Amino acid sequence: MSSFDLDAYRVRAEGFLGEIDREYLLHLSGRKPELEVARLYEDHRELFAPGAVATLRELASNAVDEDARRLRYLTQFALDGALGQATKHEAEELARLEASLTVELAGAQIPFRQVPVVQANEPDAGRRAELERARNGLLAERLEPLYQAALERSHALCGELGWQSYRAAYAELRGLDLDALRKRTDRFLESTRDAYRSLLAPQLARSEVPGLERLARSDIPRLLRAPSLDAGFPAERLVGSFAETLAGIGFDLAGQENVHLDTETRPSKSPRAFCSTPRVPDEVHLVVSPVGGREDFAALFHEGGHVEHYANTDRALPFEFRHLGDNGVTESFAFLFEHLTEDAAWLEARLGISDPAEIRAHAGATRLLMVRRYCAKLGYELELHGEGAELGALPGRYASALSDATGAAWPQETWLADVDGGFYVACYLRAWVLESHWRRALCARHGEHWFDEPAAGVWLRELWADGQRLGVEQLLGETLGEELDFELLIEDLI
């Protein structure tokens, strides 16, 4: 761009996000075999030119208050796009391979993306491990070189654009002290270490997976699946229970023309549930790949929290506050709804479960597993994305950190595939804590049956209408006058 027109940039940026979100939606939902993003990046390449990134960064550094926040969000968009532009061919090839590769087990060809789903429904630990080895072999041989090329190019580009490292870039643009966050997560790991083992052990036995002395990463999908709990979570109640929950707080799911729900099974569909937002708030998609049992409910409610947040965002907000910002905010609402699937009052009211002890014990132990896993991931990713990282040593560091945090023997092969871009790990960790604050406030104001109180929906609608204008810490401070407290999460879990 010869002269920088900020308003025009915002219009083009929103158009690009709509196009690329739709492309990922079609591919990851299994409705389009190829992911074609290179053309989109080329069509919008001026958005991510070095000059655009530098100009936005300078504008953000000189702005104050709301303008500074908008420009910081926009600068992160530009950096994300610059990295996406630089690695677009790797992204396309990775998506093509994930959608087309198959793993062979006992003569059967299993789609690469469906391996976790098959593991979740496979009662034999040996077969789960065999699937893991086959999948990781393909990952190491075919996908890892692409991941590493994209990582190295992203790291180099951050330096070329003026940051000391990838880590420094995202600490600045997310407005986070990542070292301080790591200190808090390290304390969390230490504070929950002993309780974790005692809480997880009975759940391993109940799920008929190996105990902590023999637990492998390949057993985790089966543990999360918890087939012994299936009777309480009938498939025919999956969507209905969500719709009834929304109705309880004053929302009509069927009447939300901007919300689209996809629960169909397709061979190349991503096993990871997701929310897609081509146009906020006018077009929001909830995509879930059913596995069976409680995990389906947790996945649907989690993504449903995202959907309602985005679908109820005020369309009059600036683009940056509708589409960009601190994703820890939307993740907190996703966790709020996901938590209902382990809440005693909700389980009785929606699913008729009068004795939820087993469900709550399983959900609490597995949630603690996930939080500890992400605490370990944060430490690992800080090293991965820091200055002078020695990549050759990092697969071993990754496996060691994840094994120690989870108690499961963790493979090295996922050392790059397990990394979400832009330190999204920090969004998840802060969102788990923020959800604890939201839930306490809802119960204090409306009782344990807050999900049946329209007034609770009014309060949530007010929060959702603000999109992601504020970050996690700022939103909590303005709304409840509180500071993010990891001790609340510890109290919830142990």
Secondary structure per residue as TSV (DSSP state, phi and psi in degrees):
chain	resnum	aa	ss	phi	psi
A	1	M	-	360.0	124.2
A	2	S	-	-66.1	-40.2
A	3	S	S	-130.8	143.7
A	4	F	-	-87.6	111.4
A	5	D	-	-104.0	103.1
A	6	L	H	-63.5	-42.1
A	7	D	H	-63.9	-42.9
A	8	A	H	-64.5	-37.1
A	9	Y	H	-60.0	-44.3
A	10	R	H	-62.4	-40.6
A	11	V	H	-63.4	-46.8
A	12	R	H	-64.6	-37.8
A	13	A	H	-63.2	-44.3
A	14	E	H	-64.8	-38.3
A	15	G	H	-62.8	-42.9
A	16	F	H	-61.7	-47.4
A	17	L	H	-59.6	-40.3
A	18	G	H	-60.7	-42.7
A	19	E	H	-68.8	-44.8
A	20	I	H	-75.0	-33.1
A	21	D	H	-62.7	-38.9
A	22	R	H	-68.3	-37.3
A	23	E	H	-63.6	-45.5
A	24	Y	H	-65.8	-37.6
A	25	L	H	-58.5	-49.8
A	26	L	H	-63.8	-39.8
A	27	H	H	-74.0	-50.9
A	28	L	H	-71.1	-21.9
A	29	S	T	-81.6	-2.4
A	30	G	T	83.2	12.3
A	31	R	S	-96.7	-5.2
A	32	K	-	-143.4	117.6
A	33	P	S	-66.7	-35.1
A	34	E	S	-104.0	142.2
A	35	L	-	-97.0	117.8
A	36	E	-	-117.7	88.8
A	37	V	-	-108.6	-18.5
A	38	A	H	-57.8	-42.9
A	39	R	H	-62.3	-40.2
A	40	L	H	-65.0	-41.6
A	41	Y	H	-65.1	-38.0
A	42	E	H	-66.6	-41.9
A	43	D	H	-61.5	-27.8
A	44	H	T	-119.0	24.5
A	45	R	G	-59.7	-27.5
A	46	E	G	-67.2	-21.4
A	47	L	G	-64.2	-28.9
A	48	F	G	-115.1	14.5
A	49	A	S	-64.2	149.0
A	50	P	H	-51.7	-38.0
A	51	G	H	-63.7	-37.3
A	52	A	H	-66.7	-43.2
A	53	V	H	-61.9	-46.3
A	54	A	H	-64.7	-40.9
A	55	T	H	-64.9	-45.1
A	56	L	H	-63.8	-40.2
A	57	R	H	-63.3	-41.6
A	58	E	H	-66.3	-42.5
A	59	L	H	-60.9	-41.7
A	60	A	H	-64.1	-38.5
A	61	S	H	-68.7	-22.8
A	62	N	H	-101.1	-2.9
A	63	A	-	-94.7	167.9
A	64	V	-	-133.5	158.0
A	65	D	H	54.3	-131.7
A	66	E	H	-59.9	-40.1
A	67	D	H	-63.8	-40.7
A	68	A	H	-62.7	-40.9
A	69	R	H	-65.2	-46.0
A	70	R	H	-59.2	-43.8
A	71	L	H	-72.0	-32.3
A	72	R	H	-66.4	-42.7
A	73	Y	H	-61.0	-41.3
A	74	L	H	-69.0	-35.3
A	75	T	H	-65.4	-39.6
A	76	Q	H	-64.2	-39.8
A	77	F	H	-56.8	-45.0
A	78	A	H	-65.2	-41.3
A	79	L	H	-66.9	-45.8
A	80	D	H	-52.8	-45.0
A	81	G	H	-67.1	-38.6
A	82	A	H	-62.8	-41.7
A	83	L	H	-68.3	-39.4
A	84	G	H	-63.7	-40.2
A	85	Q	H	-61.6	-42.0
A	86	A	H	-72.0	-23.0
A	87	T	T	-120.1	20.8
A	88	K	H	-63.1	-36.2
A	89	H	H	-71.4	-37.6
A	90	E	H	-63.5	-40.3
A	91	A	H	-61.6	-43.6
A	92	E	H	-64.4	-44.0
A	93	E	H	-68.7	-39.0
A	94	L	H	-60.4	-44.8
A	95	A	H	-64.4	-40.0
A	96	R	H	-62.8	-44.9
A	97	L	H	-65.9	-44.7
A	98	E	H	-60.1	-34.9
A	99	A	H	-81.4	-20.1
A	100	S	H	-111.6	-27.3
A	101	L	-	-68.3	150.3
A	102	T	E	-130.3	154.3
A	103	V	E	-112.1	133.9
A	104	E	E	-97.0	132.9
A	105	L	E	-142.2	116.3
A	106	A	T	52.5	41.9
A	107	G	T	84.2	-7.9
A	108	A	E	-96.5	141.9
A	109	Q	E	-98.5	118.2
A	110	I	E	-110.5	124.6
A	111	P	E	-55.2	138.8
A	112	F	G	-50.0	-45.7
A	113	R	G	-72.2	-16.5
A	114	Q	G	-92.8	-1.0
A	115	V	H	-56.8	-46.4
A	116	P	H	-61.6	-33.4
A	117	V	H	-66.9	-44.7
A	118	V	H	-64.9	-41.5
A	119	Q	H	-60.3	-39.1
A	120	A	H	-62.5	-30.4
A	121	N	T	-104.3	7.2
A	122	E	-	-98.5	115.3
A	123	P	-	-75.5	-17.2
A	124	D	-	-93.1	118.8
A	125	A	H	-62.7	-35.6
A	126	G	H	-62.8	-42.3
A	127	R	H	-69.0	-36.7
A	128	R	H	-61.4	-42.3
A	129	A	H	-67.3	-37.7
A	130	E	H	-62.9	-42.3
A	131	L	H	-60.4	-42.1
A	132	E	H	-62.0	-45.4
A	133	R	H	-63.0	-43.1
A	134	A	H	-65.4	-43.6
A	135	R	H	-66.0	-43.8
A	136	N	H	-67.5	-30.1
A	137	G	H	-63.0	-45.1
A	138	L	H	-64.2	-40.3
A	139	L	I	-60.2	-47.4
A	140	A	I	-67.1	-39.6
A	141	E	I	-80.1	-43.2
A	142	R	I	-103.7	-35.5
A	143	L	I	-100.3	-37.2
A	144	E	H	-57.5	-40.9
A	145	P	H	-58.6	-34.8
A	146	L	H	-70.3	-44.5
A	147	Y	H	-59.1	-43.1
A	148	Q	H	-69.9	-38.7
A	149	A	H	-61.8	-42.1
A	150	A	H	-66.4	-40.0
A	151	L	H	-62.4	-48.9
A	152	E	H	-64.6	-38.5
A	153	R	H	-67.9	-38.3
A	154	S	H	-65.1	-44.0
A	155	H	H	-60.9	-45.5
A	156	A	H	-63.6	-40.8
A	157	L	H	-66.1	-37.5
A	158	C	H	-59.0	-39.7
A	159	G	H	-65.7	-42.7
A	160	E	H	-63.4	-29.5
A	161	L	T	-87.0	1.3
A	162	G	T	109.1	3.1
A	163	W	-	-98.4	154.2
A	164	Q	S	-67.9	-30.6
A	165	S	-	-164.3	168.3
A	166	Y	H	-57.8	-43.1
A	167	R	H	-59.6	-45.5
A	168	A	H	-64.3	-37.8
A	169	A	H	-62.0	-47.9
A	170	Y	H	-79.3	-25.3
A	171	A	H	-63.1	-43.0
A	172	E	H	-66.3	-48.5
A	173	L	H	-77.6	-27.3
A	174	R	H	-85.2	-8.4
A	175	G	T	66.7	39.7
A	176	L	-	-122.1	143.9
A	177	D	-	-93.1	93.1
A	178	L	H	-68.3	-30.8
A	179	D	H	-66.9	-40.6
A	180	A	H	-65.0	-39.3
A	181	L	H	-63.5	-40.4
A	182	R	H	-63.5	-38.3
A	183	K	H	-59.8	-38.9
A	184	R	H	-70.0	-39.2
A	185	T	H	-73.9	-32.9
A	186	D	H	-63.4	-40.8
A	187	R	H	-64.1	-38.5
A	188	F	H	-61.2	-45.8
A	189	L	H	-59.1	-44.5
A	190	E	H	-68.8	-41.0
A	191	S	H	-67.9	-26.1
A	192	T	H	-106.7	1.5
A	193	R	H	-57.4	-54.1
A	194	D	H	-68.7	-43.4
A	195	A	H	-63.0	-35.2
A	196	Y	H	-58.2	-47.6
A	197	R	H	-64.2	-39.9
A	198	S	H	-72.6	-31.4
A	199	L	H	-77.6	-34.4
A	200	L	H	-79.0	-35.6
A	201	A	H	-51.4	-50.3
A	202	P	H	-66.2	-27.1
A	203	Q	H	-73.4	-32.3
A	204	L	H	-64.6	-44.7
A	205	A	H	-63.6	-43.4
A	206	R	H	-65.2	-33.7
A	207	S	T	-86.0	-0.8
A	208	E	T	57.2	45.6
A	209	V	-	-116.4	162.2
A	210	P	-	-58.5	152.2
A	211	G	-	-71.1	178.5
A	212	L	T	-59.5	-27.0
A	213	E	T	-73.1	-19.2
A	214	R	T	-127.8	6.7
A	215	L	-	-64.4	137.1
A	216	A	B	-122.3	159.9
A	217	R	G	-58.4	-32.0
A	218	S	G	-65.2	-16.1
A	219	D	G	-86.8	-15.9
A	220	I	H	-61.3	-43.8
A	221	P	H	-57.9	-37.2
A	222	R	H	-68.5	-40.7
A	223	L	H	-60.2	-46.6
A	224	L	H	-65.9	-34.1
A	225	R	H	-63.7	-38.5
A	226	A	-	46.6	65.4
A	227	P	G	-61.3	-23.5
A	228	S	G	-66.3	-15.3
A	229	L	G	-96.8	2.3
A	230	D	G	-56.1	-37.8
A	231	A	G	-58.1	-31.0
A	232	G	G	-81.6	-9.4
A	233	F	S	-129.9	69.0
A	234	P	-	-66.0	139.4
A	235	A	G	-57.8	-34.5
A	236	E	G	-69.6	-11.4
A	237	R	G	-99.5	-1.0
A	238	L	H	-57.5	-62.5
A	239	V	H	-73.3	-38.1
A	240	G	H	-61.1	-41.5
A	241	S	H	-66.3	-33.7
A	242	F	H	-69.7	-45.2
A	243	A	H	-61.4	-40.3
A	244	E	H	-67.4	-35.1
A	245	T	H	-65.7	-43.3
A	246	L	H	-63.7	-40.5
A	247	A	H	-61.1	-35.7
A	248	G	H	-61.6	-29.0
A	249	I	T	-105.5	13.5
A	250	G	T	94.5	21.8
A	251	F	-	-117.7	138.2
A	252	D	-	-106.2	99.9
A	253	L	S	-59.0	-46.4
A	254	A	T	-63.4	-27.7
A	255	G	T	-87.9	-2.0
A	256	Q	-	-86.1	92.5
A	257	E	T	-67.0	-17.2
A	258	N	T	-87.6	-2.5
A	259	V	E	-109.2	130.5
A	260	H	E	-126.3	125.9
A	261	L	E	-110.1	128.9
A	262	D	E	-127.0	109.0
A	263	T	-	-118.9	13.9
A	264	E	-	-71.3	153.6
A	265	T	-	-97.0	129.1
A	266	R	-	-136.1	144.7
A	267	P	T	-55.7	-40.7
A	268	S	T	-100.3	12.2
A	269	K	S	-70.9	139.6
A	270	S	-	-62.4	135.1
A	271	P	S	-73.7	-8.8
A	272	R	S	-95.2	115.0
A	273	A	-	-59.2	148.3
A	274	F	E	-154.4	161.4
A	275	C	E	-113.0	132.2
A	276	S	E	-116.4	137.7
A	277	T	E	-130.3	69.9
A	278	P	E	-59.6	-35.8
A	279	R	E	-143.0	110.6
A	280	V	T	-96.7	123.9
A	281	P	T	-100.1	13.7
A	282	D	T	-82.7	-17.3
A	283	E	E	-149.5	108.7
A	284	V	E	-131.3	132.7
A	285	H	E	-117.9	140.1
A	286	L	E	-115.1	116.5
A	287	V	E	-120.6	123.5
A	288	V	-	-131.5	138.9
A	289	S	-	-106.3	101.6
A	290	P	-	-60.4	134.8
A	291	V	-	-110.4	-36.2
A	292	G	S	123.3	144.7
A	293	G	T	75.5	-156.2
A	294	R	H	-61.2	-33.8
A	295	E	H	-62.2	-33.5
A	296	D	H	-62.9	-42.1
A	297	F	H	-64.5	-45.3
A	298	A	H	-61.3	-42.5
A	299	A	H	-65.9	-44.3
A	300	L	H	-64.2	-44.4
A	301	F	H	-68.6	-36.7
A	302	H	H	-60.9	-54.0
A	303	E	H	-67.0	-29.8
A	304	G	H	-63.5	-33.8
A	305	G	H	-63.5	-42.0
A	306	H	H	-60.0	-48.1
A	307	V	H	-58.6	-47.3
A	308	E	H	-67.6	-35.1
A	309	H	H	-59.2	-53.1
A	310	Y	H	-69.5	-38.9
A	311	A	H	-68.3	-21.5
A	312	N	T	-107.1	10.1
A	313	T	S	-68.0	140.9
A	314	D	-	-66.8	117.5
A	315	R	T	-67.1	-12.6
A	316	A	T	-81.7	-9.4
A	317	L	S	-65.6	152.3
A	318	P	-	-59.0	154.8
A	319	F	H	-48.8	-45.5
A	320	E	H	-59.5	-36.2
A	321	F	H	-84.7	-17.5
A	322	R	H	-87.7	-40.5
A	323	H	H	-107.3	-25.4
A	324	L	-	-113.1	-158.1
A	325	G	S	97.7	-166.1
A	326	D	-	-81.8	106.9
A	327	N	H	-70.1	-7.7
A	328	G	H	-62.4	-25.3
A	329	V	H	-67.6	-54.1
A	330	T	H	-65.8	-33.9
A	331	E	H	-65.1	-31.2
A	332	S	H	-65.4	-37.5
A	333	F	H	-72.8	-32.2
A	334	A	H	-64.3	-44.3
A	335	F	H	-67.2	-32.5
A	336	L	H	-60.1	-45.8
A	337	F	H	-74.7	-37.7
A	338	E	H	-59.4	-38.0
A	339	H	H	-63.1	-25.2
A	340	L	H	-58.4	-31.5
A	341	T	T	-71.7	-1.5
A	342	E	T	-124.8	7.6
A	343	D	-	-85.3	128.6
A	344	A	H	-59.4	-45.9
A	345	A	H	-64.2	-42.3
A	346	W	H	-67.3	-42.5
A	347	L	H	-60.3	-38.6
A	348	E	H	-74.3	-42.2
A	349	A	H	-69.5	-38.4
A	350	R	H	-99.2	-32.7
A	351	L	H	-118.5	1.9
A	352	G	-	68.8	26.0
A	353	I	-	-93.3	108.8
A	354	S	S	-86.9	-22.3
A	355	D	-	-123.9	90.3
A	356	P	-	-92.0	14.6
A	357	A	H	-55.7	-47.0
A	358	E	H	-64.3	-41.6
A	359	I	H	-63.5	-45.7
A	360	R	H	-67.4	-36.9
A	361	A	H	-65.9	-42.4
A	362	H	H	-65.3	-47.2
A	363	A	H	-63.0	-41.5
A	364	G	H	-65.3	-43.6
A	365	A	H	-65.9	-42.4
A	366	T	H	-73.9	-30.8
A	367	R	H	-67.4	-39.8
A	368	L	H	-62.7	-39.4
A	369	L	H	-57.3	-46.8
A	370	M	H	-66.2	-41.7
A	371	V	H	-64.5	-44.1
A	372	R	H	-62.9	-38.9
A	373	R	H	-59.4	-43.6
A	374	Y	H	-73.4	-30.5
A	375	C	H	-60.2	-44.6
A	376	A	H	-66.5	-39.1
A	377	K	H	-61.5	-38.4
A	378	L	H	-60.0	-49.4
A	379	G	H	-58.9	-43.1
A	380	Y	H	-64.6	-44.7
A	381	E	H	-69.5	-29.6
A	382	L	H	-62.0	-37.9
A	383	E	H	-73.8	-43.8
A	384	L	H	-56.7	-42.1
A	385	H	T	-100.3	8.2
A	386	G	S	-84.0	179.3
A	387	E	T	-70.2	136.5
A	388	G	T	66.6	28.9
A	389	A	-	-63.0	133.0
A	390	E	-	-92.8	96.8
A	391	L	G	-59.9	-30.9
A	392	G	G	-62.5	-29.0
A	393	A	G	-88.6	-12.3
A	394	L	H	-75.4	-33.4
A	395	P	H	-55.9	-42.3
A	396	G	H	-67.5	-39.6
A	397	R	H	-62.6	-42.3
A	398	Y	H	-60.1	-51.3
A	399	A	H	-61.4	-40.4
A	400	S	H	-65.1	-45.0
A	401	A	H	-64.8	-44.1
A	402	L	H	-71.0	-36.6
A	403	S	H	-63.7	-43.9
A	404	D	H	-64.5	-40.0
A	405	A	H	-73.2	-35.8
A	406	T	H	-101.2	-21.1
A	407	G	S	82.4	0.1
A	408	A	S	-104.7	142.7
A	409	A	B	-67.4	113.6
A	410	W	-	-102.4	133.9
A	411	P	-	-77.1	150.3
A	412	Q	G	-74.5	-25.9
A	413	E	G	-61.9	-20.6
A	414	T	G	-95.1	20.1
A	415	W	T	-63.5	-21.8
A	416	L	T	-112.7	-34.9
A	417	A	T	-65.1	-22.8
A	418	D	T	-90.4	9.4
A	419	V	-	-107.6	121.8
A	420	D	-	-88.6	142.2
A	421	G	G	-66.5	157.4
A	422	G	G	66.0	26.6
A	423	F	G	56.2	42.5
A	424	Y	H	-60.5	-23.0
A	425	V	H	-53.2	-35.5
A	426	A	H	-69.0	-29.1
A	427	C	H	-67.5	-45.9
A	428	Y	H	-60.4	-47.1
A	429	L	H	-62.6	-44.8
A	430	R	H	-71.3	-30.4
A	431	A	H	-67.7	-38.3
A	432	W	H	-58.6	-40.4
A	433	V	H	-71.7	-44.2
A	434	L	H	-60.4	-36.6
A	435	E	H	-59.8	-37.8
A	436	S	H	-61.9	-39.1
A	437	H	H	-65.3	-46.9
A	438	W	H	-59.8	-45.7
A	439	R	H	-64.9	-41.2
A	440	R	H	-62.5	-40.5
A	441	A	H	-65.5	-42.2
A	442	L	H	-64.7	-43.4
A	443	C	H	-67.5	-37.4
A	444	A	H	-65.7	-36.5
A	445	R	H	-86.1	-35.1
A	446	H	H	-127.9	1.5
A	447	G	-	85.9	174.3
A	448	E	T	-68.2	-16.9
A	449	H	T	-97.5	37.6
A	450	W	G	-57.6	-26.4
A	451	F	G	-70.8	-4.4
A	452	D	G	-113.7	17.1
A	453	E	-	-115.1	110.3
A	454	P	H	-54.6	-30.4
A	455	A	H	-63.2	-32.4
A	456	A	H	-65.1	-38.0
A	457	G	H	-65.4	-35.3
A	458	V	H	-62.7	-44.7
A	459	W	H	-63.9	-44.8
A	460	L	H	-64.4	-40.0
A	461	R	H	-59.8	-38.4
A	462	E	H	-64.1	-41.1
A	463	L	H	-65.7	-46.0
A	464	W	H	-64.8	-34.3
A	465	A	H	-59.8	-24.5
A	466	D	T	-84.2	3.8
A	467	G	T	56.2	-127.8
A	468	Q	T	-124.5	45.1
A	469	R	S	-60.3	-41.2
A	470	L	S	-107.3	154.4
A	471	G	-	-79.1	174.1
A	472	V	H	-52.5	-54.9
A	473	E	H	-66.6	-40.1
A	474	Q	H	-67.9	-41.7
A	475	L	H	-64.1	-43.8
A	476	L	H	-62.6	-42.6
A	477	G	H	-64.4	-45.8
A	478	E	H	-69.1	-35.0
A	479	T	H	-83.5	-47.4
A	480	L	H	-116.6	-5.5
A	481	G	S	66.3	30.9
A	482	E	-	-121.2	164.3
A	483	E	-	-109.3	148.4
A	484	L	-	-59.9	123.6
A	485	D	-	-127.5	105.8
A	486	F	H	-64.8	-20.7
A	487	E	H	-64.3	-30.7
A	488	L	H	-63.3	-40.3
A	489	L	H	-66.6	-40.4
A	490	I	H	-61.3	-44.1
A	491	E	H	-60.5	-39.1
A	492	D	H	-62.0	-37.6
A	493	L	H	-95.4	-27.4
A	494	I	-	-130.5	360.0
